[in-house]
Amino acid sequence: MSTDNTQPPVIDPDRLTINQLRGLNCAHCAARLYRARSIGTHHIGAGVYADDVELYACEPSCAVAVERQPHAWCHLCHDPINVAMAVPIGYRPAPTGPGRLLYADAKCRVAYRIIPLAEHPADTDGTIRFRTADPFAPRSR
C-alpha cells in the first residue's frame, strides 16, 4: 500500500485569477504557462453566472507541493503579485459586508505614481490616489 501524499491541492474557484481562468497561468502555482496540460473542466460560479471552465497546469509538473499563499493581483495590469510584496493602494467598498483591498505591483506603482494606502490621509475614502493627476508620461522637448 502506497503512502504517497502528492495529491494536487483542491482548487478553490474564488481564488483563481483572470489569467488562471483564461488558461494563461497555472491553476495550482499561478506560474506563466509555456507548456501546459489540462487538469479538467471545473464548474465555476452559481445560478445564471455558472460556467464550466477548462483549467491548465504546468507541464510536465508544477510546484503543487509548495503551499499556496493568499493571492493578490495588480488592480491595473492584472498580473499576479507575490503576497509578501503586495502593497495595498486603495479600498473598494462592497454594498453589503466587508469590501476588499486593491493592490498594485511595483512596475504599476512606479509608472502611475500611485500612493500606497498606508500614506493616504486619515479621512480617505479608499480611492486610488496618484502623486500627480496624470499617469507617468515622459517630458516632451
C-alpha positions in Angstrom: 0.0 0.0 0.0 1.5 3.3 -1.0 1.6 6.3 1.4 2.3 8.8 -1.4 0.6 12.1 -0.4 1.4 14.1 -3.5 -2.3 14.8 -4.4 -2.7 18.2 -6.1 -4.5 20.7 -3.8 -8.2 21.2 -4.2 -8.9 24.2 -6.5 -10.9 27.0 -4.9 -12.6 28.8 -7.9 -12.9 32.0 -5.8 -9.1 32.3 -5.5 -8.3 31.9 -9.2 -7.1 35.0 -11.1 -8.4 36.0 -14.5 -5.2 34.7 -16.2 -5.7 31.3 -14.5 -9.3 31.1 -15.7 -8.2 32.0 -19.2 -5.5 29.3 -19.2 -2.6 31.7 -19.3 -1.3 30.8 -15.8 -1.1 27.5 -13.9 -4.2 26.8 -11.8 -2.1 25.4 -9.0 1.0 27.6 -8.7 0.0 30.7 -10.8 3.2 30.5 -12.9 3.0 31.7 -16.5 2.3 28.7 -18.8 4.6 28.0 -21.7 3.9 24.2 -21.9 0.6 23.2 -20.3 -1.5 20.1 -19.5 -5.3 20.1 -19.0 -6.4 19.3 -15.4 -10.0 19.0 -16.4 -13.1 21.1 -16.5 -14.3 22.7 -13.3 -17.7 24.2 -12.5 -17.3 27.9 -11.5 -20.0 30.3 -10.4 -23.6 29.7 -9.3 -27.0 30.2 -10.8 -27.2 32.2 -14.1 -23.4 33.0 -13.8 -22.3 29.4 -13.7 -19.9 28.2 -16.3 -17.6 25.2 -16.9 -14.0 26.3 -17.4 -11.1 24.1 -18.5 -8.1 24.7 -16.3 -4.5 24.1 -17.1 -1.3 23.3 -15.1 2.4 23.3 -15.7 3.8 20.6 -18.0 5.4 18.2 -17.0 4.7 19.0 -13.4 4.3 22.1 -11.4 5.2 23.1 -7.9 1.9 22.0 -6.3 3.8 20.8 -3.3 4.6 24.5 -2.5 2.0 25.9 -0.1 -0.1 28.5 -1.9 -0.2 31.8 -0.3 -3.3 34.0 -0.4 -3.5 35.6 -3.8 -3.3 39.2 -4.8 -3.1 40.7 -8.3 -2.5 44.1 -9.7 -5.6 46.2 -10.0 -4.2 47.9 -13.1 -2.4 45.2 -15.2 -4.0 42.1 -13.5 -0.6 40.4 -13.1 -0.3 38.1 -10.1 1.7 39.6 -7.2 3.8 37.8 -4.6 1.8 38.4 -1.4 4.9 39.3 0.6 5.5 42.3 -1.7 1.8 43.3 -2.2 1.2 46.9 -1.3 -2.5 48.0 -0.9 -3.2 51.1 -2.9 -6.9 51.5 -2.3 -10.1 50.0 -0.9 -13.3 49.0 -2.8 -16.3 49.0 -0.5 -19.0 46.4 -1.0 -22.7 47.0 -1.0 -23.1 44.5 1.9 -20.3 43.2 4.1 -16.7 44.0 4.0 -15.0 45.4 0.9 -11.7 44.4 -0.5 -8.2 45.9 -0.7 -6.8 46.9 -4.1 -3.2 46.1 -4.9 -0.6 47.3 -7.4 2.7 45.7 -8.4 5.9 47.6 -8.3 6.0 48.4 -12.0 2.5 49.9 -12.0 3.1 51.8 -8.7 6.1 53.5 -10.4 4.6 54.0 -13.8 1.4 55.6 -12.5 3.0 57.2 -9.4 0.5 55.6 -7.1 0.4 56.5 -3.4 0.2 53.4 -1.1 -2.9 53.2 1.1 -0.8 53.5 4.2 0.2 57.0 3.1 -3.3 58.2 2.4 -4.8 60.9 4.8 -6.7 59.5 7.8 -10.1 60.6 6.3 -9.6 58.8 3.0 -12.5 57.1 1.2 -10.2 54.4 -0.2 -10.0 55.6 -3.8 -6.6 55.2 -5.6 -4.5 58.3 -5.3 -1.7 59.4 -7.6 1.2 61.7 -6.9 0.1 63.8 -9.9 -3.2 64.0 -11.7 -1.8 62.3 -14.8 -0.1 58.9 -15.2 3.6 58.9 -16.0 4.5 60.5 -19.3 8.0 61.5 -20.4 8.6 65.2 -20.7 8.3 66.5 -24.2 11.1 68.7 -25.5 
